[in-house]
Amino acid sequence: QVQLVESGGGLVQAGGSLRLSCAASGRTFTSYAMGWFRQAPGKEREFVAAISRSGGNIYYADSVKGRFTISRDNAKNTVYLQMNSLKPEDTAVYSCAADLNPISWNAGPYAARAYNYDYWGQGTQVTVSS
């Protein structure tokens, strides 16, 4: 079992920044890759970013590339999502997820598929006002 708890969401003006955190517990943190996904009201869940177990491989959705940065601190069992230059269309519930299958994970389309992830957090709301 893996427990994931997100924090750091809130209300921010367009152009502003937020940093989301996802604290993990229950298994050795370095045994799983991590991803961030988001879901806006009335829309399907969307991939945002993913990071390998070591942090050496990273993959971003085109919509956030250059604005968002994913990172992980394996000593703190935490993955982060630094979000800069936020836009109203970034408004969504952001959730982190853990993939416990290190053999299959790669920094590409595999990482963007929500069904490849085994555990999910409850999500944190990010609202960007115009």
N, C-alpha and C positions, 0 to 999 in steps of 0.2 A: 504494500500500500504506500502511496505517496500522497501527501497533503500539500496543497498549493494555496497560498493566500496572497492576493494582490492588494496593493495599496498605492496611493499617490495620485489617484484621479481627482478631478475637480472641474471647476469652471474657469476658463481662461479666455482672454480676448484673442482674436485672430492675430497671428504673428508672434504670439507668446510661446512659452515653453512649459513642459511638464516632464517629470521623471517618474515613471511607474516602476514599482518594485514587485517582485514575486518571490516570496519566501517559501522554500521547500523543506519538507521533513518526511521522515519515514523510511527512506532508503539512502544509500550513498549517493550524494548529489552528482558526483562525477560519472555515475553509471548511466545517466540519461541525457539526451539532447533536449533542448527547450525551445518552445515557440511562443509567439504572441499572435493572437487572432483578435478580430474585433467584429462586432455586429451592431449595425444601426437599426433603428426601428423600421420594420417592414422590409428589411433586406436580409440576404443570406450572410452567414458568417464568412469573413474575409481574412485571408492570411495577411500578416503584417511583416513578421521577421522571425528568423530562427537561428539558433546557434548550436554548434556541436558541443560534445561533452567537455572538450578541452578549451573551447572558446576560439579555436583556431580557424574554424570554418563558419561563415556567416552568409545568410541569404536574406534578401529583402524583396518585398513586393515593389513593383515599379512605382506605385503611387506614393511610396514613402522614401524611396531611395534618395539620399542626399539630405534628408530632413530628420530622419529617425536613426538612432544608433542602438543596437542591442549589445549587451555585454553581460558577463556573469562573473561573480566573485565566488569561486569554489570554496574558499575558506569561510564564507558567510552563508553558503547554501542559498544564494540569491541571484536572480537574473533581473536585469534592468532594461527598461526601454526609455531612452532619452528622446523626447519628442520636441523638436524645434520648428519654428516657422509654421505653427499650427494653423490649419484652415477649418472653416465651418464644416466641410465635408469629412473631417477627421472625427467628428462627433460620433461616439459609439460606446458600447460597453466593451472594454478591453479585457481579455482573458489570457492567462498563460497556460501552457500545457506541457506535459512531459512525455517524451517518447523513450520507452525502455528497450528499444530494439536497436542497439548501436551498429549492428552489422548492416542493416538496411539503410540507415539514415545517411543522407547526403545533402549537401548544400545546394539543392536544386528543387525541381518539382516535387520530389518525394516529401521534402520538408514543408511544402505548402499545403499538403493534403491533411485536413483536420482528422480524418479517420485513421491516420497513422499514429495518432497520439493516444496514450493510454490513460492519462489522468489530466483533469482540468480543475482550474480554480473557479471561484464563484463570480469573478469579474469585478471590474471597477469602472465607474462611469466617467467618461471624459466628454465635456461639453465645451465647444469652441464657439464663442459668440462673434458675430460679424460687426 
